[in-house]
Amino acid sequence: MNIDELEEMATKDMKIDKSELAIAALRVPMIHHKYLKIQNSEVFLLKKCMFEYDTLYKERVQFYTGKADPEVYKEEPFDITVLRADVDMYIRADKKIQAMKSRIILQEQKVEYLKQLIIELGKRNWAIKNAIDFIKYQHGQ
């Protein structure tokens, strides 16, 4: 699920119809559970991306230090001798590393979005209660 789909789904789930406040209040636990499940999945994917990054990082260090399997150099020729002190510079500029870091950043953004959404869902019952109290106040109750 991409972040746009997540935001669209949350926009629909977060709407409160003031004519159905009781139903909205009863739906809070279900919606909360829904986003907790999604958050768990997204946190798992984030951890998986981080493990993949660690593996890729090791492979790229081996590549730039000339210690990778010879088959790797047939697929991706690299005829430069890199000083150990310069390996970090090559790693940071590596397209594969940058692509993986982009995936991690996007995944972290989804996890943070879900965290904030779940916090807002925790406040939802208060918002519904306040809306009901305001309606009562308007009707002199």
C-alpha positions in Angstrom: 0.0 0.0 0.0 1.4 3.3 -0.9 1.1 6.5 1.2 -1.5 8.1 -1.2 -3.8 5.1 -0.8 -3.2 5.1 2.9 -4.1 8.8 3.2 -7.2 8.4 1.0 -8.4 5.5 3.2 -7.8 7.5 6.4 -9.7 10.5 5.0 -12.7 8.3 4.4 -12.4 6.6 7.8 -11.9 9.8 9.8 -15.0 11.5 8.5 -17.7 11.9 11.1 -21.3 12.5 10.1 -22.8 14.6 12.8 -26.2 12.9 12.2 -24.6 9.5 13.1 -22.4 10.3 16.1 -23.4 7.2 18.0 -22.5 5.0 15.1 -19.2 6.9 14.7 -18.4 6.3 18.4 -19.1 2.6 18.0 -16.8 2.4 15.0 -13.8 3.9 16.8 -12.4 0.5 18.1 -12.8 -1.2 14.7 -11.0 1.7 12.9 -8.3 1.8 15.6 -7.8 -1.9 15.2 -7.7 -1.6 11.4 -4.9 0.9 11.5 -2.9 -0.9 14.2 -2.9 -4.0 12.0 -1.7 -1.8 9.0 0.9 -0.2 11.3 2.2 -3.6 12.4 2.6 -4.7 8.7 4.3 -1.5 7.7 6.7 -1.7 10.7 7.6 -5.2 9.6 8.2 -4.0 6.1 10.4 -1.2 7.5 12.5 -3.7 9.5 12.8 -5.9 6.4 14.0 -2.9 4.3 16.6 -2.2 7.0 17.9 -5.8 6.9 18.0 -5.6 3.1 20.0 -2.3 3.4 22.5 -3.9 5.7 23.1 -6.8 3.2 23.3 -4.4 0.3 25.7 -2.2 2.2 28.0 -5.1 2.8 27.8 -6.2 -0.9 28.6 -2.7 -2.1 31.6 -2.3 0.3 32.9 -5.6 -1.0 32.3 -4.3 -4.6 34.2 -1.1 -4.0 37.1 -2.7 -2.2 37.6 -5.3 -4.9 36.5 -8.2 -2.7 33.3 -9.1 -4.5 32.8 -12.3 -6.5 34.4 -12.0 -10.0 31.0 -12.7 -11.5 29.8 -9.4 -10.0 32.4 -7.5 -11.9 31.4 -9.2 -15.1 27.8 -7.9 -14.7 28.9 -4.5 -13.4 32.5 -3.6 -14.5 34.5 -1.5 -12.1 38.1 -0.8 -13.0 39.0 1.8 -10.3 41.0 1.1 -7.2 39.3 2.8 -4.3 41.2 3.7 -1.2 39.6 2.4 2.0 39.1 6.0 3.2 37.1 6.8 0.1 34.8 3.7 0.2 32.2 5.7 2.2 32.0 8.4 -0.4 31.4 5.8 -3.1 28.8 4.0 -1.0 26.9 7.3 -0.3 26.8 8.0 -4.1 25.9 4.5 -5.1 22.6 4.3 -7.0 21.6 1.0 -5.4 22.2 2.3 -1.9 20.4 5.5 -2.7 17.4 3.6 -4.0 17.3 1.4 -0.9 17.6 4.5 1.4 14.7 6.1 -0.5 12.6 2.9 0.2 13.5 3.1 3.8 12.6 6.8 4.0 9.2 6.2 2.4 8.5 3.3 4.7 9.5 5.4 7.8 7.1 8.1 6.5 4.3 5.6 6.3 5.0 4.3 9.8 5.1 7.8 11.2 1.9 8.7 9.4 0.2 5.6 10.9 1.5 6.5 14.4 0.0 10.0 14.2 -3.2 8.6 12.8 -3.6 6.2 15.6 -3.0 9.0 18.1 -5.8 11.0 16.5 -8.0 8.0 16.6 -7.4 7.8 20.3 -8.8 11.4 20.6 -11.8 10.6 18.4 -14.2 9.6 21.2 -13.5 12.9 22.9 -14.3 14.8 19.7 -17.6 12.8 19.3 -18.5 13.4 23.0 -17.9 17.1 22.6 -20.0 17.2 19.5 -22.9 15.4 21.3 -22.5 17.8 24.3 -22.6 20.8 21.9 -25.7 19.5 20.2 -27.4 19.0 23.6 -26.4 22.5 24.6 -27.9 23.9 21.4 -31.1 22.2 22.2 -31.2 23.5 25.8 -30.4 20.1 27.5 
